[in-house]
Amino acid sequence: MQDLLDQVNAVRERIAAAVQRGGHGQAVRLVAVTKNHGPDAVEAIHACGVEDVGENRVQEALDKQAMVTAPVRWHLIGHLQRNKVKALDHFAMLHAVDSSRLADAVHAFGTVRGRAVDVLVQVNVVGEESKGGFALSDVAREAERLAGCSGVRVLGVMTMAPLDASEATLRAVFAGARQAREMLRAAGLEATELSMGMSGDFEVAVEEGATIVRLGTVLFGERH
């Protein structure tokens, strides 16, 4: 437990230093990624003062939620299949609206339940085929569409940089996400958040303006 607390404190110090270097002056929320870790990891990270946890898969998250008593905010950070949108009742935020069809399904669900779903629009800045998300060239058009969808509340942008990317590529990806956020705001959407940065690149992401970082390995060690 002390080791985890030490890791959390060290990460928070690294985030604060990156905010200073980047000059954006933003507050940064730490989302602890508990994928492939048991419910005890969620309880432990909450005891260390981290209130947000991220899960990639709906079923793993729901199973864990049934066993966790800590009042954490659950973030769904992985791809959501359209036939599972009802599970969004169990999450504070969906990070990965990666297509118009998913956006429509989430909007319909939020409309029926009478409360909009908090979402981020996933952008695929460098066109990686292995990742979903909107191309930058499509964001402005999608933003105009989403502005008419009362069942979703678009809080910003999520992106992932390629694994082992150079610093120049990282900065290009994260700057592209900032650009996408401005397109959302130009369409009248709230769009204050930038969810970007994982264990290997979060300091560069924060320097580039990240308001949410999604960290697993740097907190818990390698997943098994």
C-alpha positions in Angstrom: 0.0 0.0 0.0 2.8 2.4 0.9 4.5 1.6 -2.5 1.3 2.5 -4.3 0.9 5.7 -2.4 4.6 6.6 -3.2 3.9 5.9 -6.9 0.8 8.1 -6.9 2.6 10.9 -5.2 5.5 10.6 -7.6 3.2 10.6 -10.6 1.4 13.7 -9.3 4.7 15.5 -8.9 5.6 14.6 -12.5 2.3 15.9 -13.7 2.7 19.1 -11.8 6.2 19.7 -13.3 4.8 18.9 -16.8 2.0 21.5 -16.3 4.7 24.1 -15.4 6.8 23.2 -18.5 3.9 23.2 -20.8 2.5 26.6 -19.7 -1.2 25.7 -20.3 -1.9 26.1 -16.6 -4.6 23.3 -16.7 -5.8 21.1 -13.9 -5.1 17.5 -14.6 -7.3 14.6 -13.5 -5.6 11.2 -12.9 -7.6 8.2 -14.1 -6.1 5.0 -12.7 -6.5 2.2 -15.3 -7.4 -1.0 -13.4 -7.8 -3.3 -16.4 -6.6 -6.8 -15.6 -6.3 -5.9 -11.9 -8.7 -7.1 -9.2 -11.2 -5.1 -7.2 -8.5 -4.7 -4.5 -6.6 -2.5 -6.8 -9.6 -0.1 -7.1 -10.0 0.0 -3.3 -6.3 0.6 -2.9 -6.0 3.4 -5.4 -9.0 5.1 -3.9 -7.4 4.9 -0.4 -4.4 6.7 -2.0 -6.7 9.6 -3.0 -7.4 8.8 -6.6 -11.1 9.1 -7.2 -11.3 8.1 -10.9 -10.7 4.6 -12.4 -10.7 3.5 -16.0 -11.7 0.2 -17.5 -11.5 -0.9 -21.1 -14.1 -3.7 -21.2 -17.7 -3.3 -20.0 -18.1 -6.8 -18.5 -14.8 -6.7 -16.6 -15.9 -3.3 -15.2 -19.3 -4.4 -14.2 -18.0 -7.5 -12.4 -15.5 -5.3 -10.5 -18.1 -2.7 -9.6 -20.2 -5.4 -7.9 -17.3 -6.1 -5.6 -16.0 -2.6 -4.9 -17.3 -0.4 -2.1 -15.0 2.6 -2.7 -17.0 5.6 -4.2 -14.9 5.9 -7.3 -16.0 7.5 -10.6 -15.8 4.8 -13.3 -14.6 5.8 -16.8 -15.2 3.5 -19.8 -12.0 4.2 -21.8 -12.2 1.4 -24.3 -14.4 0.8 -27.4 -18.1 0.4 -26.6 -20.3 -1.9 -28.8 -23.6 -0.3 -29.7 -25.6 -3.1 -28.2 -24.1 -2.4 -24.8 -25.0 1.3 -24.5 -27.3 0.6 -21.5 -24.2 -0.3 -19.5 -23.4 3.5 -19.6 -25.6 3.9 -16.6 -22.7 2.4 -14.6 -20.0 4.9 -15.9 -19.4 8.6 -15.2 -17.9 9.1 -18.7 -17.4 7.4 -22.0 -14.0 8.3 -23.5 -14.3 6.6 -26.8 -17.1 7.8 -29.1 -15.3 6.7 -32.2 -18.0 6.7 -34.8 -21.2 8.5 -35.8 -23.1 5.3 -35.4 -22.0 4.9 -31.8 -22.7 8.6 -31.1 -26.2 8.1 -32.4 -26.7 5.0 -30.2 -25.4 6.8 -27.1 -27.6 9.8 -27.9 -30.7 7.6 -28.2 -29.9 6.0 -24.8 -29.3 9.3 -23.1 -32.6 10.7 -24.5 -34.6 7.7 -23.3 -33.2 7.8 -19.8 -33.7 11.6 -19.6 -30.1 12.4 -18.8 -27.4 13.1 -21.3 -24.3 10.8 -21.3 -21.0 12.5 -20.7 -18.7 11.6 -23.6 -15.4 12.4 -25.3 -14.9 12.2 -29.0 -12.1 9.9 -30.0 -9.8 11.3 -32.7 -7.2 9.3 -34.6 -4.8 12.0 -35.5 -2.2 10.1 -37.5 -4.7 7.6 -39.1 -3.5 4.4 -37.3 -5.4 1.5 -38.8 -5.3 -0.4 -35.5 -7.2 2.4 -33.7 -10.7 3.7 -34.0 -11.7 7.3 -34.0 -12.5 10.3 -36.2 -9.9 11.7 -38.6 -9.2 15.4 -37.9 -10.7 16.2 -41.3 -14.0 14.7 -40.1 -14.2 16.3 -36.7 -15.8 19.7 -37.7 -18.6 17.9 -39.6 -19.2 15.5 -36.7 -19.2 18.4 -34.2 -22.0 20.1 -36.0 -24.0 16.9 -35.9 -23.3 16.3 -32.2 -24.4 19.8 -31.4 -27.9 18.7 -32.3 -27.8 15.5 -30.1 -29.3 16.3 -26.7 -28.7 12.8 -25.4 -24.9 13.3 -25.3 -22.9 16.0 -23.5 -19.6 16.3 -25.4 -17.0 17.2 -22.8 -13.9 17.1 -25.1 -11.5 14.8 -27.0 -9.7 11.6 -26.3 -6.7 10.3 -28.3 -4.0 7.7 -28.2 -0.5 8.2 -29.6 1.2 5.3 -31.4 3.3 3.0 -29.2 7.0 3.9 -29.2 6.3 7.1 -31.1 9.0 9.7 -31.3 8.6 12.9 -29.2 7.9 14.8 -32.4 5.1 12.4 -33.3 3.7 12.5 -29.8 3.6 16.3 -29.9 1.9 16.2 -33.3 -0.8 13.8 -32.1 -1.5 15.8 -28.9 -1.5 19.1 -30.7 -4.0 17.5 -33.2 -6.3 16.6 -30.3 -6.1 20.2 -29.1 -7.1 21.3 -32.6 -10.0 18.8 -32.6 -11.2 20.2 -29.2 -11.3 23.7 -30.7 -13.5 22.4 -33.6 -15.9 21.0 -31.1 -16.0 24.3 -29.2 -16.5 26.2 -32.4 -19.7 24.1 -32.9 -21.0 25.2 -29.5 -20.1 22.1 -27.6 -18.7 22.3 -24.0 -15.5 20.5 -24.9 -13.1 21.5 -22.1 -11.4 18.1 -21.6 -8.4 16.5 -23.4 -8.0 12.9 -22.4 -4.5 11.9 -23.6 -1.4 10.4 -22.2 -0.7 7.0 -20.9 2.1 5.6 -18.8 4.8 6.0 -21.4 3.9 9.4 -22.7 1.8 11.3 -20.1 4.4 14.0 -19.3 4.5 15.1 -23.0 0.7 14.9 -23.1 0.4 17.2 -20.1 2.9 19.6 -21.6 0.6 19.7 -24.6 -2.4 20.4 -22.5 -3.9 17.1 -21.3 -6.6 17.6 -18.7 -7.0 13.8 -18.1 -4.3 11.2 -18.1 -5.0 7.4 -18.1 -2.3 5.6 -16.2 -2.0 1.9 -15.3 1.5 0.5 -15.5 3.2 3.4 -13.9 1.0 3.0 -10.9 0.4 -0.7 -10.6 3.3 -2.3 -12.5 3.0 -4.5 -15.6 -0.3 -6.3 -16.0 -0.4 -10.1 -16.1 
